Amino acid sequence: MYIYGKNVAKEALLEKGKVKKAFVYNNFNDREILNELKSQNIKIKYMDKYELDKIEDGNHQGIILDVTDYEYASLDDVMKEDIIVMLDHLEDPHNFGAIIRTCEAAGIKSIIIPKDRSVRVNATVTKVSVGTIENVNIAMVSNLVNTLKELKDKGYWVIGTDMDGTDYKNIDYSGKIVIVIGSEGKGLSRLVEENCDFIASIPMKGTVNSLNASVAAALVIYEAVR
């Protein structure tokens, strides 16, 4: 898997053996990263910008790393935390990366995604998360509804997010909770919504009737943490 960007590279290099090879711009001048690459005996291939662009067309900032594939956490690892964020078939890697970054900033270390019809961890997700993905456990499960039932058996309350529900500031977030974020445009899937104990809604006072998934997630996450 390829990842890119300076902050992402610095986080990846903290895990010895993760980086297999580095593709670096000829005039790359971040001595901290270069010294760390050399200290770990990682092969560096210097390239022109157009050559780097062929590997990744995102804002790579002059460095692309070939790393071992992302290792998803187990459900047992995720259930060690009192607050879990579940993404109901999110498709936009930018939203996924932003939610990872928000979770890490808020001290939430557990995220669940489905295997099918969902964005997975990739270069864009890693870049948007600004490297914070290294500090969050992400579990990938076969069935969200079955997973919710298992979590409820373990004492978790499930809070979905949708336009029609209770004001998110008026919900009790105490105890062990799962916050479920719906997909872009479609929101919560029917069976997932039916397994929610509460539905948190963000009041809309302008002309739009919904917020970007990552923005909505941030509001509810920080209210839950508060």
C-alpha positions in Angstrom: 0.0 0.0 0.0 1.2 3.5 -0.8 0.9 6.4 1.7 2.1 9.9 1.2 2.7 13.3 2.9 5.2 14.5 5.5 3.1 14.0 8.6 1.9 10.6 7.5 5.5 9.6 6.7 6.7 10.7 10.2 4.0 8.7 11.9 4.7 5.6 9.7 8.4 5.7 10.5 7.7 5.4 14.2 6.8 1.8 13.6 10.0 0.0 12.7 9.6 -2.4 9.7 6.4 -0.8 8.4 8.0 1.1 5.5 9.4 -1.0 2.7 10.6 1.7 0.3 10.5 5.5 -0.1 9.9 7.5 -3.3 11.3 11.0 -2.7 11.4 14.2 -4.7 14.9 15.1 -6.0 14.9 18.4 -4.0 13.1 17.0 -0.9 14.7 18.7 2.1 13.1 17.4 5.3 16.2 16.2 7.0 14.3 14.6 9.9 12.5 12.2 7.5 15.5 11.5 5.3 17.7 10.8 8.4 15.1 8.4 9.7 14.8 6.6 6.4 18.5 6.1 6.3 18.8 5.0 9.9 16.2 2.3 9.2 18.1 1.3 6.0 15.0 1.9 3.9 15.7 2.1 0.2 15.2 5.6 -1.2 14.4 6.3 -4.8 14.8 9.9 -5.8 12.4 11.0 -8.6 11.2 14.1 -10.5 7.8 15.5 -9.4 6.0 14.2 -12.5 7.2 10.7 -11.7 5.9 10.9 -8.2 2.6 12.2 -9.6 2.3 9.0 -11.6 2.4 7.0 -8.4 0.0 9.2 -6.4 -1.8 12.2 -7.8 -2.7 13.6 -4.3 -0.7 16.2 -2.5 2.2 14.0 -1.7 4.5 16.8 -0.6 7.5 15.1 -2.2 7.4 11.8 -0.4 5.5 8.5 -1.0 6.1 5.4 1.0 5.5 1.8 0.1 4.3 0.3 3.4 2.9 -3.0 4.7 -0.9 -3.3 4.2 -3.0 -1.8 7.0 -3.8 -4.3 9.8 -7.4 -4.1 10.9 -8.1 -4.6 14.6 -10.3 -7.4 16.0 -13.8 -6.6 17.4 -12.4 -7.6 20.8 -9.8 -4.9 20.6 -12.4 -2.4 19.7 -14.7 -3.4 22.6 -12.0 -2.4 25.1 -13.2 1.2 24.8 -16.3 2.8 26.2 -17.1 4.9 23.1 -17.0 3.3 19.7 -17.8 5.0 16.4 -19.4 2.9 13.7 -19.6 4.0 10.0 -22.6 2.7 8.2 -21.3 2.2 4.6 -19.4 5.5 4.3 -17.9 5.8 0.8 -15.8 9.0 0.7 -12.2 8.5 1.8 -12.0 12.2 2.8 -14.9 11.8 5.2 -13.4 8.7 6.6 -10.0 10.3 7.1 -11.5 13.4 8.7 -13.6 11.2 11.1 -10.4 9.2 12.1 -8.7 12.5 12.8 -11.6 13.8 14.9 -11.8 10.5 16.9 -8.1 10.6 17.7 -8.3 14.3 18.7 -11.3 13.5 21.0 -9.5 10.5 22.6 -11.7 7.9 20.9 -9.7 4.9 19.8 -12.2 2.5 18.3 -13.9 2.6 14.8 -16.0 -0.1 13.1 -16.6 -0.3 9.3 -18.3 -3.0 7.2 -16.4 -5.1 4.7 -18.8 -4.5 1.8 -19.9 -1.2 0.1 -17.6 0.9 2.2 -14.4 2.8 1.9 -11.4 1.1 3.3 -8.1 2.4 4.6 -6.1 3.7 1.7 -3.6 6.4 0.8 -6.2 9.2 0.8 -7.7 8.1 4.1 -4.3 8.0 5.7 -3.3 11.4 4.3 -6.5 13.1 5.4 -6.1 11.6 8.9 -2.7 13.4 9.0 -1.2 10.2 10.4 -3.6 9.9 13.3 -4.7 6.5 11.9 -1.7 5.0 13.6 -3.4 5.8 17.0 -6.9 4.4 16.3 -8.1 0.8 16.1 -10.3 0.1 13.1 -12.2 -3.1 12.9 -13.8 -4.4 9.7 -16.9 -6.6 10.2 -19.1 -8.7 7.9 -22.4 -7.5 9.2 -23.1 -4.3 11.0 -26.5 -5.4 12.5 -25.1 -8.6 14.0 -22.2 -6.5 15.4 -24.6 -4.0 17.0 -26.5 -6.9 18.6 -23.2 -8.3 20.0 -22.3 -4.9 21.3 -25.7 -4.4 22.9 -25.2 -7.8 24.6 -22.0 -6.4 26.0 -23.8 -3.4 27.6 -23.4 -0.8 24.8 -26.2 1.7 24.0 -26.4 2.5 20.3 -26.9 6.1 19.2 -27.6 6.7 15.5 -27.4 10.0 13.7 -30.2 11.2 11.4 -32.2 14.3 10.5 -35.3 13.0 12.4 -34.5 12.4 16.0 -33.7 14.0 19.4 -31.5 17.1 19.5 -28.0 15.7 19.9 -27.4 17.9 22.9 -30.3 16.3 24.8 -29.2 12.7 24.6 -27.6 10.9 27.6 -24.1 9.7 26.4 -23.1 8.2 29.7 -22.0 4.6 30.0 -20.7 2.5 27.1 -22.0 3.8 23.7 -21.7 3.2 20.0 -22.2 6.3 17.8 -23.3 5.3 14.3 -22.7 7.7 11.4 -24.7 7.1 8.2 -23.4 7.2 4.7 -23.3 10.3 2.4 -26.7 11.0 0.9 -28.3 7.8 2.2 -27.9 8.2 6.0 -28.5 5.2 8.2 -29.5 1.9 6.5 -32.9 0.6 7.6 -31.8 -2.4 9.7 -29.1 -0.4 11.4 -31.5 2.3 12.3 -33.9 -0.2 13.7 -31.2 -1.4 16.1 -30.4 2.0 17.4 -31.6 2.9 20.9 -31.6 6.6 20.2 -31.4 8.8 17.1 -29.3 12.0 17.5 -30.3 14.9 15.3 -28.5 18.2 14.6 -30.8 21.1 14.3 -30.7 22.8 10.9 -31.5 26.5 10.9 -30.3 27.5 7.4 -31.3 26.5 3.9 -29.5 23.1 3.9 -31.1 20.1 5.5 -28.0 18.1 6.3 -24.3 18.4 7.2 -21.3 16.6 5.7 -20.9 13.2 7.4 -17.5 14.1 9.0 -18.9 17.5 10.3 -21.9 15.8 11.8 -19.7 13.1 13.3 -17.5 15.7 14.9 -20.4 17.5 16.6 -21.9 14.3 18.1 -18.5 12.9 19.0 -17.4 16.0 21.0 -20.8 16.2 22.6 -20.5 12.6 23.7 -17.0 13.2 25.1 -18.1 16.3 26.9 
